[in-house]
């Protein structure tokens, strides 16, 4: 990105996007950690990750949660990052269904945040301080009817809605190493789930899965985003 493109508005939007990303990934990983603790694996709990305090999460993944998101936003106007919560693979193998619920807890946290953002947007619509945008994008799911704090709130809730829809959908993709690849074990018996875990543990499947998602995710997310917008604004007919 050229220096002249780094405007105060660009930096303000980046600040909002990074704050929402940090909060959303912390909620995601804390949900994993809490589900594991409830299922009998205290690994993440002892690592201090059953918390919404971002410090232990950032300490575990400083590159994925701070450095890379900031760099990618400054270069491309779009941030990329990652986070993780530790778990005991032996526990997961002994209790594959519990491990599946642990995996699903992260995306569930993201969809919960998305739903809360949607409720807030609808409340602000009813109050007359938001309106449906003519064209929606990552930062304009809600359009403010005035400037200042209302415009900030519209951008914040827009990013909160879209980013958590994206994170939840992305992580539910049923390919390793994403959460969806473990989450499908809730539909399996113990022996089948254990054989499945052995099968997907091969490192090659992780690389293949990441490549497939990298190139194919937009074809999954674009229609889901459109459906979400038309659900948020009934009768709007976004395409």
C-alpha positions in Angstrom: 0.0 0.0 0.0 1.3 3.4 -1.0 2.0 6.0 1.9 -0.7 8.4 0.5 -3.3 5.7 1.0 -2.7 5.5 4.7 -5.3 8.1 5.7 -6.7 8.8 9.2 -9.9 7.0 8.1 -7.8 4.0 7.0 -6.1 3.9 10.4 -9.3 4.3 12.3 -11.0 1.4 10.4 -7.8 -0.7 11.0 -8.0 0.1 14.7 -11.6 -1.1 14.8 -10.9 -4.2 12.7 -7.9 -5.2 14.9 -9.8 -4.6 18.1 -12.7 -6.8 16.9 -10.3 -9.4 15.6 -8.5 -9.6 18.9 -11.7 -9.8 20.9 -13.3 -12.4 18.6 -10.3 -14.7 18.5 -9.9 -14.5 22.3 -13.6 -15.5 22.7 -13.0 -18.3 20.2 -10.0 -19.7 22.0 -11.4 -19.2 25.5 -14.5 -21.2 24.4 -12.2 -24.0 23.2 -10.4 -23.9 26.5 -13.6 -23.8 28.6 -15.1 -26.7 26.7 -12.0 -28.8 27.1 -12.0 -28.0 30.9 -15.6 -29.1 31.2 -14.7 -32.2 29.2 -11.8 -33.2 31.6 -8.8 -31.7 29.8 -7.1 -29.0 32.0 -4.3 -28.3 29.6 -5.6 -24.9 28.4 -6.9 -24.1 31.9 -3.5 -24.5 33.4 -2.2 -22.3 30.6 -4.5 -19.5 31.7 -6.6 -19.5 28.6 -10.0 -20.0 30.1 -10.3 -16.2 30.2 -11.3 -13.2 28.1 -8.1 -11.5 29.1 -6.1 -11.3 25.8 -2.7 -11.5 27.5 -2.3 -15.3 27.8 -3.7 -15.8 24.3 -1.4 -13.2 22.7 1.5 -14.6 24.7 0.9 -18.0 23.1 0.5 -16.7 19.5 2.0 -13.2 19.3 2.7 -13.5 15.5 -0.8 -14.7 14.7 -2.7 -12.4 17.0 -0.7 -9.1 16.7 2.2 -9.0 14.2 0.7 -10.6 11.1 -2.7 -8.9 11.4 -1.1 -5.5 11.7 1.3 -6.1 8.8 -1.3 -7.6 6.5 -3.8 -4.7 7.2 -1.1 -2.1 6.5 -0.1 -3.8 3.3 -3.5 -4.9 1.9 -6.2 -3.2 3.9 -7.3 -6.6 5.1 -6.0 -8.5 8.1 -5.1 -12.2 8.4 -4.2 -13.9 11.7 -4.6 -17.0 13.8 -4.7 -18.2 17.4 -4.7 -21.5 19.2 -5.5 -23.2 22.5 -3.5 -26.1 23.8 -5.1 -29.5 24.5 -4.0 -33.0 25.3 -4.1 -35.2 22.2 -4.3 -38.3 24.3 -7.4 -37.0 26.1 -8.9 -36.2 22.7 -8.2 -39.7 21.4 -9.8 -41.3 24.5 -12.8 -39.0 24.4 -13.3 -38.1 20.7 -16.9 -36.8 21.2 -15.7 -34.4 24.0 -12.9 -33.3 21.6 -15.6 -32.7 19.0 -17.6 -30.4 21.3 -14.4 -28.6 22.2 -13.7 -28.0 18.6 -17.3 -26.7 17.9 -17.2 -24.4 20.9 -14.9 -21.9 19.1 -17.1 -21.3 16.1 -20.2 -21.3 18.4 -18.6 -18.3 20.2 -18.1 -16.5 16.9 -21.7 -17.1 15.8 -22.9 -15.9 19.2 -21.0 -12.6 18.8 -22.4 -12.3 15.3 -26.0 -12.8 16.6 -25.4 -10.2 19.3 -24.1 -7.7 16.7 -27.2 -8.4 14.6 -29.5 -7.7 17.5 -27.7 -4.5 18.2 -28.0 -3.4 14.6 -31.7 -4.2 14.5 -32.2 -2.2 17.8 -30.4 0.8 16.3 -32.5 0.4 13.1 -35.6 0.6 15.2 -34.3 3.7 17.0 -33.7 5.4 13.6 -29.9 5.8 14.1 -29.0 3.1 11.6 -30.3 2.3 8.1 -29.7 -0.5 5.7 -26.8 0.4 3.3 -27.4 0.4 -0.5 -24.4 -1.8 -0.9 -23.0 -3.8 2.1 -19.3 -4.7 2.6 -17.1 -5.7 5.5 -17.3 -2.3 7.3 -20.8 -1.2 6.1 -23.3 -3.8 7.0 -25.1 -1.0 8.9 -25.2 2.6 7.7 -25.2 5.4 10.3 -27.7 8.2 9.9 -25.3 10.7 11.5 -21.6 11.2 12.1 -19.5 10.9 15.2 -20.2 8.2 17.7 -23.1 6.8 15.8 -20.8 6.3 12.7 -18.2 4.6 14.9 -20.8 2.3 16.3 -22.1 1.4 12.9 -18.6 0.5 11.7 -17.8 -1.4 14.9 -21.0 -3.5 14.7 -20.6 -4.1 11.0 -17.1 -5.5 11.5 -18.2 -7.5 14.5 -21.1 -9.0 12.5 -19.1 -9.8 9.3 -15.8 -10.9 11.0 -17.5 -13.4 13.3 -19.6 -14.7 10.5 -16.4 -15.2 8.6 -14.5 -16.8 11.5 -17.3 -19.1 12.4 -17.9 -20.2 8.8 -14.2 -20.6 8.1 -13.5 -22.7 11.2 -16.4 -25.0 10.5 -15.0 -26.1 7.2 -14.6 -29.9 7.5 -11.0 -30.1 6.5 -8.0 -30.4 8.8 -6.7 -28.5 10.7 -9.9 -26.5 11.1 -12.4 -27.0 13.8 -15.0 -28.5 11.5 -12.7 -31.5 10.8 -13.0 -32.5 14.5 -16.5 -31.3 15.0 -17.9 -33.9 12.7 -16.9 -36.6 15.2 -20.1 -35.8 17.2 -21.9 -37.9 14.6 -19.4 -40.9 15.0 -19.1 -43.7 17.4 -16.0 -43.9 19.5 -14.1 -46.5 17.4 -14.9 -44.8 14.1 -14.0 -41.4 15.5 -10.6 -42.8 16.8 -9.8 -44.3 13.4 -10.8 -41.0 11.8 -8.5 -39.0 14.1 -5.6 -41.3 13.2 -6.4 -40.8 9.5 -6.5 -37.0 9.6 -3.4 -36.7 11.8 -1.2 -37.1 8.8 0.6 -33.7 8.2 -0.1 -33.9 4.5 -3.9 -33.6 5.1 -3.3 -30.3 7.0 -1.5 -28.8 4.0 -4.0 -30.1 1.5 -6.9 -28.8 3.7 -5.4 -25.3 4.1 -4.7 -25.0 0.3 -8.3 -26.1 -0.5 -9.8 -23.6 1.9 -7.5 -20.8 0.8 -8.7 -21.2 -2.8 -12.3 -22.3 -2.2 -13.5 -20.5 0.8 -14.8 -17.4 -1.0 -17.2 -19.6 -3.0 -18.6 -20.9 0.3 -18.7 -17.6 2.1 -20.1 -15.3 -0.5 -23.5 -16.9 -0.7 -23.6 -17.3 3.1 -22.8 -13.6 3.5 -25.6 -12.8 1.1 -28.1 -15.0 3.0 -27.0 -13.3 6.3 -27.6 -9.8 4.9 -31.0 -10.7 3.6 -31.9 -12.2 6.9 -30.6 -9.1 8.7 -32.6 -6.9 6.4 -35.7 -8.8 5.2 -36.9 -7.6 1.9 -33.6 -5.9 1.0 -32.7 -8.5 -1.7 -28.9 -8.2 -1.5 -27.0 -10.1 -4.2 
